[in-house]
Amino acid sequence: MPPAVDKGIVMNRLLVSVTSAVLVALPAAAQGIESDLRLNYDRGKHALEIACAVEADVVLVVGHRAVPAIPVAGIRLDVLPEIVVYLGSFGGGEARSLDVPLGMVGIAAEAVALPAGSLRLVDSNVVGFGDDLVSATFDAQLRVALSSPPRYSVATFLVAPTTGHVYTLDAVERRGDVVDVYLTLEAPSATEGVLMILSEHAQVVELGSEVGRHVDVYLRRTERGASGHDTYERMVRLDIP
């Protein structure tokens, strides 16, 4: 039996160097059923889960979205195969998780599998790692101080695409059983000189001991010197234990 790595080489060749003969041999009717191969991206944990319902060899295709989709061996790739990673053999019903680095703006992923005993590829749904870096990296964690009564705070974090951003707390408001936290990220104006490097920002918001059942964290995005950007977007709801 050939080693597993050989399967990866074969799969890579099927994805990035498919010949017209292969396309004829594997008709379009062989397009994969998404329920057999699923991707799920957890933005909070920056983790990608790959779940395969059948025994198969699986590769992960990573790149920008393909418009139009690329017909490959009976499936249609919605992601340009800029990076193809062989994930190995999956057992039926197996799921695996991969860490996704920050800054994958505009990048998407799609899984492709070759089921055991079959010559027909199946493909998964497509997940994007965030068309917007700030939304993709935003995170909020509830903290509890061991006191009597316990005191709560929310630690928030995000990554901006350039220098020059200002991240501030606007207000903390109580609404029945919910505490609303309002934050603003102010981007530099188009005329400002900035460095094109990622910049991390954090805010720790003290909530006190009377917090109800939930904490809703909102973010407003503005540009310095501009007007008309007063809409807050709820980024996350945190449950009080």
Wavefront OBJ file of the C-alpha trace (Angstrom):
o trace
v 0.000 0.000 0.000
v 1.498 3.396 -0.963
v 2.156 5.881 1.847
v -0.488 8.507 2.651
v 1.621 11.326 1.284
v 1.247 9.888 -2.214
v -2.488 10.434 -1.965
v -1.851 14.059 -1.165
v 0.297 14.455 -4.253
v -2.426 12.891 -6.388
v -5.088 15.157 -4.880
v -2.969 18.250 -5.402
v -2.471 17.362 -9.044
v -6.195 16.813 -9.495
v -6.875 20.270 -8.118
v -4.221 22.420 -9.725
v -3.263 20.563 -12.930
v -6.405 18.753 -14.092
v -6.239 17.605 -17.701
v -9.113 17.602 -20.151
v -9.091 13.800 -20.086
v -9.836 13.797 -16.357
v -12.639 16.281 -16.839
v -14.263 13.971 -19.377
v -13.813 10.908 -17.174
v -15.416 12.632 -14.157
v -18.665 14.237 -15.352
v -20.390 17.220 -13.753
v -22.954 14.904 -12.165
v -20.258 13.898 -9.714
v -20.375 17.265 -7.948
v -20.069 16.787 -4.191
v -22.897 16.877 -1.677
v -22.115 19.562 0.875
v -23.638 17.558 3.716
v -20.830 14.988 3.321
v -18.102 17.606 3.734
v -18.650 20.762 5.778
v -16.529 23.728 6.871
v -17.329 25.930 9.848
v -15.329 29.020 10.794
v -15.456 30.095 14.450
v -14.523 33.786 14.351
v -14.262 34.038 18.123
v -11.662 31.270 18.325
v -10.142 31.912 14.863
v -10.544 28.197 14.156
v -11.676 26.330 11.053
v -13.479 23.013 11.554
v -13.476 20.422 8.778
v -16.141 17.721 9.174
v -16.337 14.735 6.829
v -19.302 12.365 7.021
v -17.651 9.647 4.940
v -14.243 7.978 4.946
v -12.130 10.027 2.551
v -8.845 11.741 1.782
v -9.279 15.483 2.179
v -7.442 18.559 0.955
v -8.060 22.186 1.889
v -8.005 24.787 -0.860
v -7.158 28.305 0.327
v -7.119 31.473 -1.725
v -9.189 34.325 -3.066
v -12.691 33.616 -4.319
v -12.899 32.390 -7.905
v -15.322 34.333 -10.094
v -16.565 32.498 -12.029
v -16.153 29.129 -10.321
v -13.532 26.779 -11.758
v -14.800 23.412 -13.076
v -12.424 20.725 -11.814
v -12.985 16.991 -12.189
v -16.751 17.130 -11.803
v -16.906 19.783 -9.078
v -16.826 23.565 -9.194
v -14.125 25.261 -7.148
v -15.269 28.584 -5.729
v -11.785 29.303 -4.343
v -8.628 29.877 -6.371
v -6.162 27.075 -5.467
v -3.386 29.410 -4.338
v -2.584 27.086 -1.418
v -3.546 23.406 -1.375
v -2.999 21.537 1.901
v -3.369 17.776 2.175
v -5.140 17.048 5.467
v -4.820 13.270 5.298
v -7.391 10.487 5.630
v -10.598 11.158 7.552
v -12.759 8.503 9.127
v -16.510 8.659 8.586
v -17.965 11.319 10.865
v -14.541 12.719 11.815
v -13.973 16.439 12.407
v -10.710 18.331 12.766
v -9.905 21.914 13.723
v -7.196 24.219 12.376
v -6.056 27.550 13.775
v -6.486 30.439 11.350
v -3.927 33.267 11.565
v -5.080 36.868 11.867
v -5.048 39.104 8.835
v -6.611 36.673 6.328
v -8.667 39.480 4.797
v -10.458 38.509 1.588
v -9.228 34.904 1.805
v -11.588 31.929 1.634
v -11.352 28.154 2.009
v -13.047 25.141 0.460
v -12.444 21.472 1.202
v -12.305 18.742 -1.433
v -12.434 15.022 -0.664
v -11.905 11.765 -2.498
v -14.130 9.193 -0.730
v -12.675 5.739 -0.127
v -13.362 3.375 -3.004
v -14.513 6.193 -5.280
v -13.007 8.132 -8.168
v -15.408 11.058 -7.775
v -14.480 14.167 -5.846
v -16.837 15.916 -3.452
v -16.490 19.519 -2.319
v -17.627 21.473 0.712
v -19.243 24.822 1.272
v -17.036 27.899 1.094
v -16.136 29.948 4.170
v -14.535 33.372 4.161
v -12.092 34.459 6.845
v -13.458 37.998 6.849
v -13.795 40.557 4.118
v -13.176 43.032 6.902
v -10.168 42.659 9.189
v -11.718 44.471 12.160
v -14.864 42.323 12.205
v -12.859 39.164 11.640
v -10.525 39.821 14.576
v -12.922 41.404 17.059
v -13.068 39.484 20.327
v -14.684 40.106 23.709
v -14.202 38.085 26.890
v -16.094 38.363 30.176
v -13.919 38.577 33.288
v -15.040 38.000 36.869
v -13.131 39.325 39.905
v -13.275 37.049 42.951
v -14.882 39.469 45.379
v -18.133 39.702 47.300
v -20.219 40.483 45.394
v -18.290 39.482 42.234
v -17.329 42.330 39.922
v -17.445 41.970 36.165
v -15.528 43.477 33.282
v -15.298 42.918 29.527
v -11.931 42.708 27.765
v -12.219 43.571 24.071
v -9.641 43.237 21.318
v -9.424 43.966 17.604
v -6.870 44.411 14.845
v -6.941 47.414 12.502
v -5.400 47.265 9.018
v -3.126 50.308 9.441
v -1.659 52.613 12.048
v -3.570 55.736 13.046
v -6.759 54.118 14.402
v -8.195 55.208 17.779
v -10.267 52.758 19.843
v -12.396 54.267 22.621
v -15.193 53.460 25.059
v -18.297 55.601 24.503
v -20.791 54.416 27.118
v -22.026 51.604 29.341
v -25.819 51.458 29.731
v -28.166 49.156 31.637
v -31.276 47.938 29.789
v -33.330 45.578 31.932
v -31.324 42.358 32.266
v -28.808 43.502 29.635
v -25.762 45.755 29.912
v -24.859 47.507 26.654
v -21.222 48.426 25.999
v -20.644 50.994 23.234
v -17.221 51.312 21.594
v -15.904 53.329 18.671
v -13.035 52.630 16.299
v -12.005 55.827 14.541
v -10.027 55.312 11.340
v -7.565 57.894 10.015
v -8.800 60.179 7.253
v -7.853 59.467 3.666
v -5.373 62.341 3.700
v -3.404 61.154 6.734
v -0.119 59.355 6.338
v -0.251 55.881 7.866
v 1.865 52.743 7.872
v 0.344 49.711 6.154
v 0.933 47.402 9.091
v -1.549 45.667 11.373
v -2.192 47.438 14.679
v -3.709 45.792 17.746
v -6.167 47.625 20.014
v -7.715 46.651 23.348
v -10.221 48.069 25.811
v -11.087 46.674 29.256
v -14.512 47.908 30.375
v -15.458 47.767 34.051
v -19.113 46.785 34.570
v -19.416 46.582 38.358
v -21.453 43.926 40.181
v -24.968 44.636 38.838
v -24.896 43.246 35.329
v -28.102 41.264 34.800
v -28.036 38.226 32.518
v -26.288 39.404 29.349
v -23.699 41.878 28.084
v -24.068 43.190 24.531
v -20.948 44.734 22.996
v -21.441 47.238 20.169
v -18.884 48.790 17.827
v -19.212 51.967 15.782
v -16.853 52.586 12.865
v -16.021 56.184 11.991
v -13.457 58.086 9.966
v -11.669 61.071 11.399
v -13.174 64.300 10.102
v -16.150 62.553 8.459
v -19.797 62.648 9.512
v -22.808 60.378 9.147
v -21.263 57.248 10.690
v -23.317 56.932 13.861
v -24.514 53.349 13.554
v -23.438 50.860 16.206
v -23.205 47.196 15.240
v -23.669 44.521 17.881
v -20.537 42.399 17.728
v -21.224 39.826 20.429
v -23.574 38.888 23.286
v -21.925 37.523 26.431
v -23.932 35.486 28.926
v -23.422 36.085 32.639
v -22.741 32.746 34.394
l 1 2 3 4 5 6 7 8 9 10 11 12 13 14 15 16 17 18 19 20 21 22 23 24 25 26 27 28 29 30 31 32 33 34 35 36 37 38 39 40 41 42 43 44 45 46 47 48 49 50 51 52 53 54 55 56 57 58 59 60 61 62 63 64 65 66 67 68 69 70 71 72 73 74 75 76 77 78 79 80 81 82 83 84 85 86 87 88 89 90 91 92 93 94 95 96 97 98 99 100 101 102 103 104 105 106 107 108 109 110 111 112 113 114 115 116 117 118 119 120 121 122 123 124 125 126 127 128 129 130 131 132 133 134 135 136 137 138 139 140 141 142 143 144 145 146 147 148 149 150 151 152 153 154 155 156 157 158 159 160 161 162 163 164 165 166 167 168 169 170 171 172 173 174 175 176 177 178 179 180 181 182 183 184 185 186 187 188 189 190 191 192 193 194 195 196 197 198 199 200 201 202 203 204 205 206 207 208 209 210 211 212 213 214 215 216 217 218 219 220 221 222 223 224 225 226 227 228 229 230 231 232 233 234 235 236 237 238 239 240 241
